[in-house]
Every structure is written in structure tokens, then in C-alpha cells.
Amino acid sequence: MKKTRNKVTIIGAGMVGSSVAYSLVISNIAQEIALIDKNKKLAESQVMDLQHSVPFWGYTKIKAGNYRDISDSKIVVVCCGVSQKPGESRLDLVKRNAEIIKEVVPKIFKENREVVVLMVTNPVDVLTHLSTKLFPEKKNKIIGSGTILDSARFRFLLGDYLKINPKSVHAYIVGEHGDSELALWSTATIGNTSISNFKKLNSKAKKEIFEQAKSAAYTIIEGKQATYYAIASGVAQIVETVFFDKRMVLPISHYIDGEYGIRDLCLSLPVVLGEDGIKERMQPNISLQEKKLLQESAKKLKKVIKSVY
Ligand code: NAD
């Protein structure tokens, strides 16, 4: 089917799914949003609430949908499943959510062979990989939100510490979206200036900032049970990039086939993203220590993958 509208289908109308829809409404990015949830009443109620915000922002059509909505969508956001409970790691969720993903992803591609699939459900790297195993020919179209969120947390904290707008901070967290992730200090820049030139940012401050970024989800979940606003903003940026073929460079989870000696799993590294998925994979010149940490992150993910499928 010819795709003409900027339509997105969101599967899972819980905290993350509804926040993604709200981010898209207030930023006027989408022409049409379909929300699907196994709890139909929840999807319908979220839709009503979202519809009532439309007069304040622009014109987005929002509906409680079903899988047929995917046939003319450009991107599907998968955020259905269970989320972390206080103290639980993302990898603890794997078995429960893998069963859901095995059911959902084939239904998506049955409706639309060309659609881009954005995994948000955790553990996002494992479930993105599981999806690429189900559809190996779709490796450029199946992506995960990965460390786009962790990198945003990192950039916010760096900007806050240095009193510089985080939009001007070009710094990535890569690897697993989770406990084994790493900061790419060696390639981080602000205004084309290496971050190592900012003397205020000593090694103690660097360590604290990275630890805060990495553990942010645990801190937030302890206080309010879930995280959703920041991930929703990251997802909105990904959706916008796909809708308008923006070719943004984003640190997102995708199939890795040889980069830094890592093979056959999904984790986050920067890629160029366009309307039909990944356009280009990037391999920044990272330090030897960072390469070692990335390989360790990959090893950890491989272990989990082996225990599940
Ligand atoms: P939530 O419990 O509020 O919502 C999940 C929704 O999924 C529920 O409404 C549930 O009815 C629905 N659902 C479950 N199985 C379904 C199915 N088979 N088909 C359709 N709908 C189904 O949870 P949440 O806070 O919105 O989190 C959703 C997921 O997103 C979790 O796995 C969470 O860990 C993840 N998450 C990821 C990131 C990230 O950065 N990748 C950030 C935050 C949350």
C-alpha cells in the first residue's frame, strides 16, 4: 500500500505508549496516531483524553486502533508488556516480555512488510535482537530506542554541570540500555571542543555524572514506579526522523554485525536514521578501554540471549 500520511501505530497504551502519543500531539509531528492495547478500555480512555488536548496544539487524528492500522503506518512503536518493579533490572523482565514480542512482531509485518519497527519494551536490546531473529531480512527496519534515553540523561547532566545547553553537548552512552552501558568520553565534544578540555569536569565529576545517568531509571522508578516523559521525547524524535527522512545521527539499538569485533546481537551505537530505517552504521574512533567495555557489554547481552532463545 502506498504510504502518504505520517501515521504511527503505538502498541501498548500504558505510561510509555500514552506519553509517546502526547509528545507527538504537542509537537505536531504526526498526522495520525493509532493506539492499540490488549486492554481496549484503557486504549479508548487514553485516546479520549489525548483527543481533548488536540485543540490546544494543532491537528492530529487519534484513534483506538487495531493491527489493520499498521497497513498504512510508517512506523510502529512497540511499548507493550511489563515494566520494571522497584529493584528489578531490565534484564529481569526478559522471559515475560519475549513471549509478548514473539506474538506481536509477526502480526506487525503481516500487515505491512515495509514498516519501521521501533522496540521500546525492555530489555530493549534483547527484544530488538529477538525481532531481527524472527525477521532477519528486516535488520535495517527493526530498531530499538536503546541508549537514546541514557544519552539524553547524560547530556542533560553534563550541560547542567557545565551550565551549557545540553543540545550543544555531543556525547553518547552506548552498548546495552542497562547496567553494562558505557560513556564514550573519548569522542564527546561541546562546540567542537573535546570534553577533556573542560577542566571543571574532573574525573570525580565525570564518574558521578555517568553513574547518575546510568542509575536514573532505578531512582525514578523508586519514586514514581515508572519512567515515561523522557523516553517519550526520544521516541518522538525517532518517529519524526522516520516521517521526514531527517537522517539524524542517533544512538539506538540495532543489529551489530562485526563492529568492534561484536557479532549477532543488538546494542546501541550511532546510526544515520531515515524514512526506511537505518541508512548508515557508524564506528567512532573510541579508546581501547571503551572498546573493551563495549565488548563486555556485548558479552553480557549474549549471555542473556542464550538463556532465553
Ligand atoms: P505499562 O504497564 O504502563 O503499559 C504496558 C501496557 O502494555 C499495558 O497497558 C498492557 O495492557 C499492554 N500490553 C501488555 N501485553 C500486551 C499485548 N500483547 N498487546 C497489547 N498490549 C499489551 O508499562 P509502561 O510503563 O508503559 O512500560 C512499557 C514498557 O516500556 C516496559 O517494558 C518498560 O520497561 C519499557 N520502558 C522502556 C524504556 C526504554 O528506554 N526503552 C523506558 C521506559 C519504559
Boltz pocket constraint, residues with backbone or C-beta under 6 A from the ligand:
constraints:
  - pocket:
      binder: B
      contacts: [[A, 11], [A, 12], [A, 13], [A, 14], [A, 15], [A, 16], [A, 17], [A, 36], [A, 37], [A, 38], [A, 39], [A, 42], [A, 78], [A, 79], [A, 80], [A, 81], [A, 82], [A, 83], [A, 84], [A, 93], [A, 97], [A, 100], [A, 103], [A, 104], [A, 119], [A, 120], [A, 121], [A, 122], [A, 123], [A, 124], [A, 145], [A, 146], [A, 149], [A, 177], [A, 226], [A, 227], [A, 228], [A, 231]]
      max_distance: 6.0
